[in-house]
Amino acid sequence: MRPPVIGCSGAIYGILLAYAVLFPNRLIYVWMIVPVKAKWFVVFMGGIEFLSELSGSAPGISHIAHLGGMLIGFLYLRGRGLTYRFELRFHDWRRARLRRRFESYMRRQEKKDDPDRWIN
């Protein structure tokens, strides 16, 4: 059984993957000397983490948390449209509901038999 893990490195890997997805051709300078495109840098870092998890080296580091952070970063970026679609459907439903209420209100206004009703 593994001990509990404390840290934010999984979140950093998620942000790194999100950067590579949004800006794949931007350059990242490794050791401030070697320019590498962001997409290849993230593939390389993910590969290192995957191989480190398989080998079991460095028992004080949770490599699966790094890979999980990358997965969550990817799902967050790709799932963004999903919540937007639900929000859009909710606003369409609400707009249609308000339109029906307004039309029924206006139909009531057309009746001239009630002197207490007024039209804006």
Biopython code that builds the backbone (N, CA, C, O; Angstrom):
import numpy as np
from Bio.PDB.StructureBuilder import StructureBuilder

atoms = [
    (1, "MET", "N", (0.844, -1.192, 0.000)),
    (1, "MET", "CA", (0.000, 0.000, 0.000)),
    (1, "MET", "C", (0.880, 1.242, 0.000)),
    (1, "MET", "O", (1.880, 1.322, 0.713)),
    (2, "ARG", "N", (0.481, 2.196, -0.812)),
    (2, "ARG", "CA", (1.253, 3.430, -0.917)),
    (2, "ARG", "C", (0.849, 4.421, 0.166)),
    (2, "ARG", "O", (-0.309, 4.464, 0.583)),
    (3, "PRO", "N", (1.801, 5.205, 0.609)),
    (3, "PRO", "CA", (1.452, 6.255, 1.587)),
    (3, "PRO", "C", (0.697, 7.383, 0.899)),
    (3, "PRO", "O", (0.739, 7.503, -0.326)),
    (4, "PRO", "N", (0.006, 8.212, 1.680)),
    (4, "PRO", "CA", (-0.703, 9.344, 1.070)),
    (4, "PRO", "C", (0.274, 10.301, 0.385)),
    (4, "PRO", "O", (1.433, 10.428, 0.779)),
    (5, "VAL", "N", (-0.233, 10.968, -0.651)),
    (5, "VAL", "CA", (0.594, 11.858, -1.454)),
    (5, "VAL", "C", (0.171, 13.300, -1.195)),
    (5, "VAL", "O", (-1.017, 13.622, -1.166)),
    (6, "ILE", "N", (1.165, 14.152, -1.010)),
    (6, "ILE", "CA", (0.905, 15.579, -0.811)),
    (6, "ILE", "C", (1.667, 16.345, -1.883)),
    (6, "ILE", "O", (2.844, 16.077, -2.127)),
    (7, "GLY", "N", (1.004, 17.285, -2.515)),
    (7, "GLY", "CA", (1.691, 18.103, -3.508)),
    (7, "GLY", "C", (0.750, 18.529, -4.615)),
    (7, "GLY", "O", (-0.414, 18.133, -4.658)),
    (8, "CYS", "N", (1.279, 19.342, -5.505)),
    (8, "CYS", "CA", (0.467, 19.863, -6.600)),
    (8, "CYS", "C", (1.068, 19.523, -7.954)),
    (8, "CYS", "O", (0.711, 20.138, -8.959)),
    (9, "SER", "N", (1.974, 18.553, -7.996)),
    (9, "SER", "CA", (2.646, 18.251, -9.257)),
    (9, "SER", "C", (1.684, 17.685, -10.292)),
    (9, "SER", "O", (1.887, 17.896, -11.488)),
    (10, "GLY", "N", (0.642, 16.973, -9.868)),
    (10, "GLY", "CA", (-0.364, 16.483, -10.810)),
    (10, "GLY", "C", (-1.076, 17.639, -11.493)),
    (10, "GLY", "O", (-1.358, 17.581, -12.690)),
    (11, "ALA", "N", (-1.367, 18.689, -10.732)),
    (11, "ALA", "CA", (-2.010, 19.871, -11.314)),
    (11, "ALA", "C", (-1.070, 20.582, -12.288)),
    (11, "ALA", "O", (-1.508, 21.102, -13.315)),
    (12, "ILE", "N", (0.208, 20.601, -11.963)),
    (12, "ILE", "CA", (1.184, 21.223, -12.861)),
    (12, "ILE", "C", (1.247, 20.455, -14.180)),
    (12, "ILE", "O", (1.330, 21.058, -15.250)),
    (13, "TYR", "N", (1.207, 19.133, -14.103)),
    (13, "TYR", "CA", (1.213, 18.342, -15.330)),
    (13, "TYR", "C", (-0.076, 18.565, -16.126)),
    (13, "TYR", "O", (-0.045, 18.562, -17.356)),
    (14, "GLY", "N", (-1.193, 18.756, -15.449)),
    (14, "GLY", "CA", (-2.443, 19.076, -16.139)),
    (14, "GLY", "C", (-2.365, 20.401, -16.869)),
    (14, "GLY", "O", (-2.835, 20.522, -18.000)),
    (15, "ILE", "N", (-1.773, 21.396, -16.223)),
    (15, "ILE", "CA", (-1.606, 22.701, -16.862)),
    (15, "ILE", "C", (-0.635, 22.596, -18.029)),
    (15, "ILE", "O", (-0.829, 23.238, -19.061)),
    (16, "LEU", "N", (0.408, 21.791, -17.869)),
    (16, "LEU", "CA", (1.375, 21.589, -18.946)),
    (16, "LEU", "C", (0.706, 20.967, -20.167)),
    (16, "LEU", "O", (0.936, 21.403, -21.295)),
    (17, "LEU", "N", (-0.123, 19.950, -19.942)),
    (17, "LEU", "CA", (-0.821, 19.327, -21.066)),
    (17, "LEU", "C", (-1.819, 20.295, -21.699)),
    (17, "LEU", "O", (-1.949, 20.342, -22.922)),
    (18, "ALA", "N", (-2.520, 21.063, -20.875)),
    (18, "ALA", "CA", (-3.472, 22.039, -21.420)),
    (18, "ALA", "C", (-2.744, 23.078, -22.276)),
    (18, "ALA", "O", (-3.258, 23.495, -23.314)),
    (19, "TYR", "N", (-1.566, 23.492, -21.852)),
    (19, "TYR", "CA", (-0.777, 24.438, -22.648)),
    (19, "TYR", "C", (-0.403, 23.826, -23.988)),
    (19, "TYR", "O", (-0.480, 24.486, -25.024)),
    (20, "ALA", "N", (0.002, 22.565, -23.965)),
    (20, "ALA", "CA", (0.398, 21.902, -25.213)),
    (20, "ALA", "C", (-0.787, 21.681, -26.141)),
    (20, "ALA", "O", (-0.629, 21.705, -27.362)),
    (21, "VAL", "N", (-1.957, 21.467, -25.586)),
    (21, "VAL", "CA", (-3.143, 21.285, -26.427)),
    (21, "VAL", "C", (-3.557, 22.624, -27.045)),
    (21, "VAL", "O", (-3.931, 22.677, -28.217)),
    (22, "LEU", "N", (-3.493, 23.688, -26.273)),
    (22, "LEU", "CA", (-3.910, 24.996, -26.775)),
    (22, "LEU", "C", (-2.870, 25.645, -27.692)),
    (22, "LEU", "O", (-3.222, 26.319, -28.660)),
    (23, "PHE", "N", (-1.596, 25.438, -27.383)),
    (23, "PHE", "CA", (-0.505, 26.056, -28.158)),
    (23, "PHE", "C", (0.521, 24.983, -28.529)),
    (23, "PHE", "O", (1.617, 24.974, -27.968)),
    (24, "PRO", "N", (0.201, 24.087, -29.450)),
    (24, "PRO", "CA", (1.093, 22.948, -29.711)),
    (24, "PRO", "C", (2.424, 23.315, -30.369)),
    (24, "PRO", "O", (3.397, 22.579, -30.206)),
    (25, "ASN", "N", (2.501, 24.397, -31.085)),
    (25, "ASN", "CA", (3.727, 24.722, -31.818)),
    (25, "ASN", "C", (4.587, 25.789, -31.144)),
    (25, "ASN", "O", (5.591, 26.219, -31.712)),
    (26, "ARG", "N", (4.213, 26.218, -29.952)),
    (26, "ARG", "CA", (5.042, 27.173, -29.221)),
    (26, "ARG", "C", (6.298, 26.468, -28.720)),
    (26, "ARG", "O", (6.292, 25.267, -28.449)),
    (27, "LEU", "N", (7.356, 27.229, -28.606)),
    (27, "LEU", "CA", (8.622, 26.649, -28.177)),
    (27, "LEU", "C", (8.777, 26.714, -26.663)),
    (27, "LEU", "O", (8.455, 27.721, -26.032)),
    (28, "ILE", "N", (9.271, 25.630, -26.100)),
    (28, "ILE", "CA", (9.647, 25.557, -24.693)),
    (28, "ILE", "C", (11.146, 25.312, -24.677)),
    (28, "ILE", "O", (11.629, 24.409, -25.360)),
    (29, "TYR", "N", (11.879, 26.089, -23.920)),
    (29, "TYR", "CA", (13.324, 25.941, -23.852)),
    (29, "TYR", "C", (13.689, 25.059, -22.664)),
    (29, "TYR", "O", (13.483, 25.433, -21.510)),
    (30, "VAL", "N", (14.237, 23.880, -22.967)),
    (30, "VAL", "CA", (14.679, 22.952, -21.934)),
    (30, "VAL", "C", (16.045, 23.419, -21.462)),
    (30, "VAL", "O", (16.945, 23.606, -22.281)),
    (31, "TRP", "N", (16.219, 23.611, -20.172)),
    (31, "TRP", "CA", (17.431, 24.150, -19.564)),
    (31, "TRP", "C", (17.818, 25.493, -20.187)),
    (31, "TRP", "O", (18.992, 25.864, -20.190)),
    (32, "MET", "N", (16.847, 26.205, -20.704)),
    (32, "MET", "CA", (17.009, 27.515, -21.334)),
    (32, "MET", "C", (17.972, 27.493, -22.513)),
    (32, "MET", "O", (18.562, 28.519, -22.851)),
    (33, "ILE", "N", (18.134, 26.328, -23.143)),
    (33, "ILE", "CA", (19.051, 26.209, -24.284)),
    (33, "ILE", "C", (18.375, 25.528, -25.466)),
    (33, "ILE", "O", (18.408, 26.040, -26.585)),
    (34, "VAL", "N", (17.762, 24.376, -25.218)),
    (34, "VAL", "CA", (17.243, 23.528, -26.295)),
    (34, "VAL", "C", (15.773, 23.879, -26.565)),
    (34, "VAL", "O", (14.928, 23.663, -25.696)),
    (35, "PRO", "N", (15.451, 24.413, -27.746)),
    (35, "PRO", "CA", (14.047, 24.701, -28.051)),
    (35, "PRO", "C", (13.321, 23.436, -28.509)),
    (35, "PRO", "O", (13.796, 22.712, -29.383)),
    (36, "VAL", "N", (12.160, 23.188, -27.897)),
    (36, "VAL", "CA", (11.337, 22.029, -28.225)),
    (36, "VAL", "C", (9.898, 22.518, -28.344)),
    (36, "VAL", "O", (9.457, 23.350, -27.550)),
    (37, "LYS", "N", (9.170, 22.011, -29.326)),
    (37, "LYS", "CA", (7.758, 22.380, -29.451)),
    (37, "LYS", "C", (7.000, 21.820, -28.245)),
    (37, "LYS", "O", (7.336, 20.758, -27.721)),
    (38, "ALA", "N", (5.987, 22.544, -27.826)),
    (38, "ALA", "CA", (5.256, 22.181, -26.613)),
    (38, "ALA", "C", (4.643, 20.788, -26.713)),
    (38, "ALA", "O", (4.668, 20.033, -25.741)),
    (39, "LYS", "N", (4.096, 20.440, -27.868)),
    (39, "LYS", "CA", (3.449, 19.135, -27.998)),
    (39, "LYS", "C", (4.447, 18.003, -27.812)),
    (39, "LYS", "O", (4.112, 16.993, -27.194)),
    (40, "TRP", "N", (5.667, 18.141, -28.330)),
    (40, "TRP", "CA", (6.660, 17.082, -28.182)),
    (40, "TRP", "C", (7.233, 17.049, -26.769)),
    (40, "TRP", "O", (7.582, 15.982, -26.264)),
    (41, "PHE", "N", (7.329, 18.192, -26.142)),
    (41, "PHE", "CA", (7.795, 18.234, -24.758)),
    (41, "PHE", "C", (6.833, 17.494, -23.834)),
    (41, "PHE", "O", (7.258, 16.743, -22.956)),
    (42, "VAL", "N", (5.549, 17.708, -24.037)),
    (42, "VAL", "CA", (4.557, 17.047, -23.185)),
    (42, "VAL", "C", (4.516, 15.547, -23.467)),
    (42, "VAL", "O", (4.365, 14.748, -22.543)),
    (43, "VAL", "N", (4.648, 15.162, -24.724)),
    (43, "VAL", "CA", (4.702, 13.731, -25.051)),
    (43, "VAL", "C", (5.913, 13.099, -24.371)),
    (43, "VAL", "O", (5.808, 12.005, -23.816)),
    (44, "PHE", "N", (7.049, 13.770, -24.408)),
    (44, "PHE", "CA", (8.263, 13.273, -23.773)),
    (44, "PHE", "C", (8.091, 13.160, -22.258)),
    (44, "PHE", "O", (8.455, 12.141, -21.671)),
    (45, "MET", "N", (7.544, 14.190, -21.623)),
    (45, "MET", "CA", (7.340, 14.168, -20.168)),
    (45, "MET", "C", (6.328, 13.098, -19.765)),
    (45, "MET", "O", (6.510, 12.412, -18.759)),
    (46, "GLY", "N", (5.262, 12.960, -20.551)),
    (46, "GLY", "CA", (4.286, 11.913, -20.272)),
    (46, "GLY", "C", (4.889, 10.528, -20.422)),
    (46, "GLY", "O", (4.589, 9.628, -19.637)),
    (47, "GLY", "N", (5.739, 10.352, -21.430)),
    (47, "GLY", "CA", (6.420, 9.070, -21.618)),
    (47, "GLY", "C", (7.348, 8.746, -20.466)),
    (47, "GLY", "O", (7.397, 7.605, -20.006)),
    (48, "ILE", "N", (8.084, 9.744, -19.995)),
    (48, "ILE", "CA", (8.959, 9.531, -18.839)),
    (48, "ILE", "C", (8.148, 9.112, -17.624)),
    (48, "ILE", "O", (8.527, 8.184, -16.909)),
    (49, "GLU", "N", (7.033, 9.793, -17.388)),
    (49, "GLU", "CA", (6.203, 9.456, -16.228)),
    (49, "GLU", "C", (5.613, 8.053, -16.361)),
    (49, "GLU", "O", (5.541, 7.310, -15.382)),
    (50, "PHE", "N", (5.196, 7.697, -17.561)),
    (50, "PHE", "CA", (4.628, 6.367, -17.775)),
    (50, "PHE", "C", (5.672, 5.283, -17.534)),
    (50, "PHE", "O", (5.404, 4.298, -16.845)),
    (51, "LEU", "N", (6.850, 5.465, -18.097)),
    (51, "LEU", "CA", (7.919, 4.481, -17.896)),
    (51, "LEU", "C", (8.383, 4.440, -16.441)),
    (51, "LEU", "O", (8.727, 3.371, -15.936)),
    (52, "SER", "N", (8.397, 5.566, -15.774)),
    (52, "SER", "CA", (8.770, 5.596, -14.360)),
    (52, "SER", "C", (7.744, 4.871, -13.508)),
    (52, "SER", "O", (8.104, 4.215, -12.530)),
    (53, "GLU", "N", (6.477, 4.978, -13.862)),
    (53, "GLU", "CA", (5.438, 4.264, -13.124)),
    (53, "GLU", "C", (5.581, 2.756, -13.325)),
    (53, "GLU", "O", (5.419, 1.984, -12.380)),
    (54, "LEU", "N", (5.882, 2.339, -14.551)),
    (54, "LEU", "CA", (6.044, 0.911, -14.829)),
    (54, "LEU", "C", (7.272, 0.330, -14.136)),
    (54, "LEU", "O", (7.234, -0.805, -13.661)),
    (55, "SER", "N", (8.361, 1.096, -14.072)),
    (55, "SER", "CA", (9.594, 0.575, -13.480)),
    (55, "SER", "C", (9.546, 0.587, -11.956)),
    (55, "SER", "O", (10.254, -0.183, -11.307)),
    (56, "GLY", "N", (8.727, 1.444, -11.391)),
    (56, "GLY", "CA", (8.615, 1.501, -9.931)),
    (56, "GLY", "C", (9.768, 2.226, -9.270)),
    (56, "GLY", "O", (9.954, 2.112, -8.059)),
    (57, "SER", "N", (10.535, 2.957, -10.028)),
    (57, "SER", "CA", (11.642, 3.714, -9.453)),
    (57, "SER", "C", (11.116, 4.922, -8.692)),
    (57, "SER", "O", (9.983, 5.354, -8.905)),
    (58, "ALA", "N", (11.923, 5.451, -7.826)),
    (58, "ALA", "CA", (11.596, 6.632, -7.010)),
    (58, "ALA", "C", (10.311, 6.414, -6.223)),
    (58, "ALA", "O", (9.261, 6.948, -6.583)),
    (59, "PRO", "N", (10.392, 5.623, -5.136)),
    (59, "PRO", "CA", (9.177, 5.305, -4.378)),
    (59, "PRO", "C", (8.513, 6.505, -3.705)),
    (59, "PRO", "O", (7.357, 6.396, -3.296)),
    (60, "GLY", "N", (9.190, 7.639, -3.574)),
    (60, "GLY", "CA", (8.600, 8.813, -2.937)),
    (60, "GLY", "C", (7.812, 9.694, -3.885)),
    (60, "GLY", "O", (7.265, 10.716, -3.472)),
    (61, "ILE", "N", (7.747, 9.309, -5.161)),
    (61, "ILE", "CA", (7.067, 10.121, -6.163)),
    (61, "ILE", "C", (5.884, 9.337, -6.718)),
    (61, "ILE", "O", (6.026, 8.168, -7.075)),
    (62, "SER", "N", (4.729, 9.967, -6.791)),
    (62, "SER", "CA", (3.540, 9.323, -7.346)),
    (62, "SER", "C", (3.426, 9.679, -8.822)),
    (62, "SER", "O", (2.844, 10.701, -9.186)),
    (63, "HIS", "N", (3.986, 8.827, -9.657)),
    (63, "HIS", "CA", (3.955, 9.080, -11.092)),
    (63, "HIS", "C", (2.535, 8.953, -11.639)),
    (63, "HIS", "O", (2.180, 9.602, -12.622)),
    (64, "ILE", "N", (1.735, 8.118, -10.999)),
    (64, "ILE", "CA", (0.348, 7.960, -11.452)),
    (64, "ILE", "C", (-0.437, 9.249, -11.206)),
    (64, "ILE", "O", (-1.386, 9.539, -11.934)),
    (65, "ALA", "N", (-0.056, 10.024, -10.192)),
    (65, "ALA", "CA", (-0.713, 11.327, -9.963)),
    (65, "ALA", "C", (-0.364, 12.299, -11.087)),
    (65, "ALA", "O", (-1.201, 13.108, -11.489)),
    (66, "HIS", "N", (0.857, 12.226, -11.592)),
    (66, "HIS", "CA", (1.245, 13.090, -12.705)),
    (66, "HIS", "C", (0.450, 12.718, -13.953)),
    (66, "HIS", "O", (-0.068, 13.588, -14.653)),
    (67, "LEU", "N", (0.359, 11.419, -14.222)),
    (67, "LEU", "CA", (-0.424, 10.975, -15.380)),
    (67, "LEU", "C", (-1.904, 11.312, -15.204)),
    (67, "LEU", "O", (-2.577, 11.686, -16.165)),
    (68, "GLY", "N", (-2.403, 11.180, -13.989)),
    (68, "GLY", "CA", (-3.797, 11.547, -13.714)),
    (68, "GLY", "C", (-4.039, 13.031, -13.900)),
    (68, "GLY", "O", (-5.095, 13.434, -14.387)),
    (69, "GLY", "N", (-3.059, 13.854, -13.513)),
    (69, "GLY", "CA", (-3.173, 15.296, -13.738)),
    (69, "GLY", "C", (-3.232, 15.629, -15.215)),
    (69, "GLY", "O", (-3.981, 16.513, -15.632)),
    (70, "MET", "N", (-2.439, 14.920, -16.007)),
    (70, "MET", "CA", (-2.478, 15.133, -17.458)),
    (70, "MET", "C", (-3.829, 14.717, -18.029)),
    (70, "MET", "O", (-4.383, 15.402, -18.888)),
    (71, "LEU", "N", (-4.349, 13.603, -17.556)),
    (71, "LEU", "CA", (-5.659, 13.141, -18.026)),
    (71, "LEU", "C", (-6.757, 14.134, -17.659)),
    (71, "LEU", "O", (-7.603, 14.462, -18.491)),
    (72, "ILE", "N", (-6.746, 14.605, -16.436)),
    (72, "ILE", "CA", (-7.767, 15.569, -16.001)),
    (72, "ILE", "C", (-7.638, 16.876, -16.780)),
    (72, "ILE", "O", (-8.651, 17.475, -17.140)),
    (73, "GLY", "N", (-6.418, 17.328, -17.047)),
    (73, "GLY", "CA", (-6.227, 18.535, -17.858)),
    (73, "GLY", "C", (-6.803, 18.366, -19.253)),
    (73, "GLY", "O", (-7.435, 19.278, -19.786)),
    (74, "PHE", "N", (-6.582, 17.198, -19.842)),
    (74, "PHE", "CA", (-7.121, 16.935, -21.177)),
    (74, "PHE", "C", (-8.642, 16.867, -21.153)),
    (74, "PHE", "O", (-9.303, 17.454, -22.009)),
    (75, "LEU", "N", (-9.201, 16.154, -20.175)),
    (75, "LEU", "CA", (-10.658, 16.037, -20.082)),
    (75, "LEU", "C", (-11.308, 17.387, -19.795)),
    (75, "LEU", "O", (-12.404, 17.666, -20.280)),
    (76, "TYR", "N", (-10.640, 18.214, -19.018)),
    (76, "TYR", "CA", (-11.189, 19.538, -18.725)),
    (76, "TYR", "C", (-11.290, 20.376, -19.993)),
    (76, "TYR", "O", (-12.292, 21.053, -20.225)),
    (77, "LEU", "N", (-10.240, 20.323, -20.812)),
    (77, "LEU", "CA", (-10.275, 21.100, -22.058)),
    (77, "LEU", "C", (-11.289, 20.550, -23.040)),
    (77, "LEU", "O", (-12.002, 21.319, -23.684)),
    (78, "ARG", "N", (-11.365, 19.259, -23.165)),
    (78, "ARG", "CA", (-12.284, 18.650, -24.129)),
    (78, "ARG", "C", (-13.724, 18.646, -23.629)),
    (78, "ARG", "O", (-14.650, 18.653, -24.440)),
    (79, "GLY", "N", (-13.931, 18.636, -22.345)),
    (79, "GLY", "CA", (-15.285, 18.629, -21.798)),
    (79, "GLY", "C", (-15.893, 19.999, -21.665)),
    (79, "GLY", "O", (-17.060, 20.130, -21.298)),
    (80, "ARG", "N", (-15.111, 21.033, -21.960)),
    (80, "ARG", "CA", (-15.598, 22.405, -21.817)),
    (80, "ARG", "C", (-16.823, 22.655, -22.685)),
    (80, "ARG", "O", (-17.743, 23.355, -22.262)),
    (81, "GLY", "N", (-16.852, 22.103, -23.877)),
    (81, "GLY", "CA", (-17.987, 22.290, -24.766)),
    (81, "GLY", "C", (-19.225, 21.568, -24.275)),
    (81, "GLY", "O", (-20.346, 21.966, -24.592)),
    (82, "LEU", "N", (-19.030, 20.505, -23.501)),
    (82, "LEU", "CA", (-20.164, 19.739, -22.995)),
    (82, "LEU", "C", (-21.004, 20.582, -22.042)),
    (82, "LEU", "O", (-22.226, 20.639, -22.176)),
    (83, "THR", "N", (-20.360, 21.228, -21.092)),
    (83, "THR", "CA", (-21.116, 22.068, -20.159)),
    (83, "THR", "C", (-21.719, 23.266, -20.880)),
    (83, "THR", "O", (-22.813, 23.713, -20.537)),
    (84, "TYR", "N", (-21.010, 23.785, -21.874)),
    (84, "TYR", "CA", (-21.543, 24.915, -22.631)),
    (84, "TYR", "C", (-22.814, 24.513, -23.367)),
    (84, "TYR", "O", (-23.766, 25.290, -23.439)),
    (85, "ARG", "N", (-22.832, 23.284, -23.921)),
    (85, "ARG", "CA", (-24.033, 22.833, -24.633)),
    (85, "ARG", "C", (-25.213, 22.690, -23.679)),
    (85, "ARG", "O", (-26.338, 23.050, -24.026)),
    (86, "PHE", "N", (-24.964, 22.168, -22.480)),
    (86, "PHE", "CA", (-26.047, 22.057, -21.506)),
    (86, "PHE", "C", (-26.556, 23.436, -21.105)),
    (86, "PHE", "O", (-27.761, 23.647, -20.971)),
    (87, "GLU", "N", (-25.635, 24.364, -20.917)),
    (87, "GLU", "CA", (-26.033, 25.726, -20.558)),
    (87, "GLU", "C", (-26.823, 26.371, -21.692)),
    (87, "GLU", "O", (-27.807, 27.067, -21.440)),
    (88, "LEU", "N", (-26.408, 26.151, -22.926)),
    (88, "LEU", "CA", (-27.110, 26.702, -24.078)),
    (88, "LEU", "C", (-28.516, 26.115, -24.193)),
    (88, "LEU", "O", (-29.470, 26.841, -24.475)),
    (89, "ARG", "N", (-28.649, 24.807, -23.977)),
    (89, "ARG", "CA", (-29.970, 24.187, -24.026)),
    (89, "ARG", "C", (-30.871, 24.730, -22.921)),
    (89, "ARG", "O", (-32.065, 24.936, -23.139)),
    (90, "PHE", "N", (-30.298, 24.966, -21.718)),
    (90, "PHE", "CA", (-31.086, 25.533, -20.624)),
    (90, "PHE", "C", (-31.572, 26.929, -20.985)),
    (90, "PHE", "O", (-32.736, 27.255, -20.749)),
    (91, "HIS", "N", (-30.694, 27.764, -21.557)),
    (91, "HIS", "CA", (-31.103, 29.122, -21.930)),
    (91, "HIS", "C", (-32.140, 29.108, -23.057)),
    (91, "HIS", "O", (-33.050, 29.938, -23.065)),
    (92, "ASP", "N", (-32.015, 28.186, -23.997)),
    (92, "ASP", "CA", (-33.030, 28.063, -25.057)),
    (92, "ASP", "C", (-34.376, 27.674, -24.475)),
    (92, "ASP", "O", (-35.413, 28.215, -24.858)),
    (93, "TRP", "N", (-34.350, 26.722, -23.536)),
    (93, "TRP", "CA", (-35.597, 26.289, -22.884)),
    (93, "TRP", "C", (-36.214, 27.454, -22.109)),
    (93, "TRP", "O", (-37.425, 27.669, -22.173)),
    (94, "ARG", "N", (-35.398, 28.193, -21.389)),
    (94, "ARG", "CA", (-35.921, 29.306, -20.593)),
    (94, "ARG", "C", (-36.472, 30.406, -21.487)),
    (94, "ARG", "O", (-37.513, 30.991, -21.187)),
    (95, "ARG", "N", (-35.772, 30.691, -22.589)),
    (95, "ARG", "CA", (-36.239, 31.709, -23.526)),
    (95, "ARG", "C", (-37.577, 31.305, -24.142)),
    (95, "ARG", "O", (-38.471, 32.139, -24.289)),
    (96, "ALA", "N", (-37.717, 30.018, -24.506)),
    (96, "ALA", "CA", (-38.977, 29.548, -25.081)),
    (96, "ALA", "C", (-40.104, 29.636, -24.054)),
    (96, "ALA", "O", (-41.232, 29.997, -24.392)),
    (97, "ARG", "N", (-39.796, 29.306, -22.807)),
    (97, "ARG", "CA", (-40.800, 29.389, -21.748)),
    (97, "ARG", "C", (-41.250, 30.828, -21.541)),
    (97, "ARG", "O", (-42.444, 31.094, -21.405)),
    (98, "LEU", "N", (-40.306, 31.748, -21.517)),
    (98, "LEU", "CA", (-40.666, 33.160, -21.348)),
    (98, "LEU", "C", (-41.448, 33.681, -22.543)),
    (98, "LEU", "O", (-42.358, 34.496, -22.385)),
    (99, "ARG", "N", (-41.096, 33.212, -23.744)),
    (99, "ARG", "CA", (-41.824, 33.624, -24.940)),
    (99, "ARG", "C", (-43.281, 33.178, -24.847)),
    (99, "ARG", "O", (-44.192, 33.948, -25.153)),
    (100, "ARG", "N", (-43.502, 31.912, -24.417)),
    (100, "ARG", "CA", (-44.886, 31.423, -24.273)),
    (100, "ARG", "C", (-45.654, 32.228, -23.232)),
    (100, "ARG", "O", (-46.826, 32.549, -23.433)),
    (101, "ARG", "N", (-45.001, 32.554, -22.126)),
    (101, "ARG", "CA", (-45.680, 33.342, -21.094)),
    (101, "ARG", "C", (-46.007, 34.740, -21.614)),
    (101, "ARG", "O", (-47.089, 35.262, -21.347)),
    (102, "PHE", "N", (-45.092, 35.342, -22.345)),
    (102, "PHE", "CA", (-45.319, 36.667, -22.885)),
    (102, "PHE", "C", (-46.451, 36.650, -23.905)),
    (102, "PHE", "O", (-47.299, 37.543, -23.905)),
    (103, "GLU", "N", (-46.473, 35.628, -24.785)),
    (103, "GLU", "CA", (-47.541, 35.541, -25.777)),
    (103, "GLU", "C", (-48.900, 35.350, -25.117)),
    (103, "GLU", "O", (-49.888, 35.936, -25.558)),
    (104, "SER", "N", (-48.962, 34.538, -24.066)),
    (104, "SER", "CA", (-50.253, 34.362, -23.386)),
    (104, "SER", "C", (-50.670, 35.652, -22.688)),
    (104, "SER", "O", (-51.859, 35.966, -22.632)),
    (105, "TYR", "N", (-49.719, 36.392, -22.161)),
    (105, "TYR", "CA", (-50.015, 37.672, -21.535)),
    (105, "TYR", "C", (-50.541, 38.663, -22.574)),
    (105, "TYR", "O", (-51.502, 39.386, -22.311)),
    (106, "MET", "N", (-49.922, 38.697, -23.738)),
    (106, "MET", "CA", (-50.354, 39.620, -24.776)),
    (106, "MET", "C", (-51.729, 39.234, -25.325)),
    (106, "MET", "O", (-52.519, 40.103, -25.693)),
    (107, "ARG", "N", (-52.011, 37.935, -25.380)),
    (107, "ARG", "CA", (-53.349, 37.529, -25.827)),
    (107, "ARG", "C", (-54.405, 37.990, -24.837)),
    (107, "ARG", "O", (-55.510, 38.362, -25.231)),
    (108, "ARG", "N", (-54.072, 37.966, -23.562)),
    (108, "ARG", "CA", (-55.016, 38.437, -22.560)),
    (108, "ARG", "C", (-55.225, 39.938, -22.688)),
    (108, "ARG", "O", (-56.316, 40.442, -22.420)),
    (109, "GLN", "N", (-54.193, 40.646, -23.093)),
    (109, "GLN", "CA", (-54.299, 42.087, -23.228)),
    (109, "GLN", "C", (-55.208, 42.492, -24.379)),
    (109, "GLN", "O", (-55.777, 43.584, -24.372)),
    (110, "GLU", "N", (-55.341, 41.628, -25.349)),
    (110, "GLU", "CA", (-56.161, 41.954, -26.504)),
    (110, "GLU", "C", (-57.648, 41.983, -26.173)),
    (110, "GLU", "O", (-58.441, 42.575, -26.904)),
    (111, "LYS", "N", (-58.019, 41.346, -25.077)),
    (111, "LYS", "CA", (-59.431, 41.380, -24.682)),
    (111, "LYS", "C", (-59.752, 42.765, -24.144)),
    (111, "LYS", "O", (-59.086, 43.261, -23.235)),
    (112, "LYS", "N", (-60.768, 43.374, -24.709)),
    (112, "LYS", "CA", (-61.128, 44.737, -24.316)),
    (112, "LYS", "C", (-62.198, 44.759, -23.209)),
    (112, "LYS", "O", (-62.601, 45.830, -22.756)),
    (113, "ASP", "N", (-62.654, 43.569, -22.778)),
    (113, "ASP", "CA", (-63.760, 43.562, -21.827)),
    (113, "ASP", "C", (-63.321, 43.865, -20.394)),
    (113, "ASP", "O", (-64.177, 44.116, -19.545)),
    (114, "ASP", "N", (-62.025, 43.851, -20.093)),
    (114, "ASP", "CA", (-61.567, 44.119, -18.731)),
    (114, "ASP", "C", (-60.930, 45.503, -18.697)),
    (114, "ASP", "O", (-59.826, 45.668, -19.217)),
    (115, "PRO", "N", (-61.584, 46.510, -18.102)),
    (115, "PRO", "CA", (-61.055, 47.876, -18.102)),
    (115, "PRO", "C", (-59.838, 48.047, -17.191)),
    (115, "PRO", "O", (-59.091, 49.016, -17.330)),
    (116, "ASP", "N", (-59.633, 47.095, -16.245)),
    (116, "ASP", "CA", (-58.504, 47.235, -15.315)),
    (116, "ASP", "C", (-57.169, 46.840, -15.946)),
    (116, "ASP", "O", (-56.111, 47.153, -15.400)),
    (117, "ARG", "N", (-57.210, 46.169, -17.070)),
    (117, "ARG", "CA", (-55.964, 45.747, -17.727)),
    (117, "ARG", "C", (-55.447, 46.879, -18.603)),
    (117, "ARG", "O", (-56.226, 47.592, -19.236)),
    (118, "TRP", "N", (-54.189, 47.031, -18.634)),
    (118, "TRP", "CA", (-53.592, 48.072, -19.457)),
    (118, "TRP", "C", (-52.419, 47.486, -20.233)),
    (118, "TRP", "O", (-51.854, 46.461, -19.849)),
    (119, "ILE", "N", (-52.065, 48.141, -21.318)),
    (119, "ILE", "CA", (-50.980, 47.688, -22.176)),
    (119, "ILE", "C", (-49.870, 48.710, -22.095)),
    (119, "ILE", "O", (-50.114, 49.915, -22.150)),
    (120, "ASN", "N", (-48.647, 48.224, -21.964)),
    (120, "ASN", "CA", (-47.479, 49.125, -21.882)),
    (120, "ASN", "C", (-47.244, 49.800, -23.193)),
    (120, "ASN", "O", (-46.310, 50.592, -23.320)),
]
sb = StructureBuilder()
sb.init_structure("model")
sb.init_model(0)
sb.init_chain("A")
sb.init_seg("    ")
for serial, (resi, resn, name, xyz) in enumerate(atoms, 1):
    if name == "N":
        sb.init_residue(resn, " ", resi, " ")
    sb.init_atom(name, np.array(xyz, "f"), 0.0, 1.0, " ", f" {name:<3s}", serial, name[0])
structure = sb.get_structure()
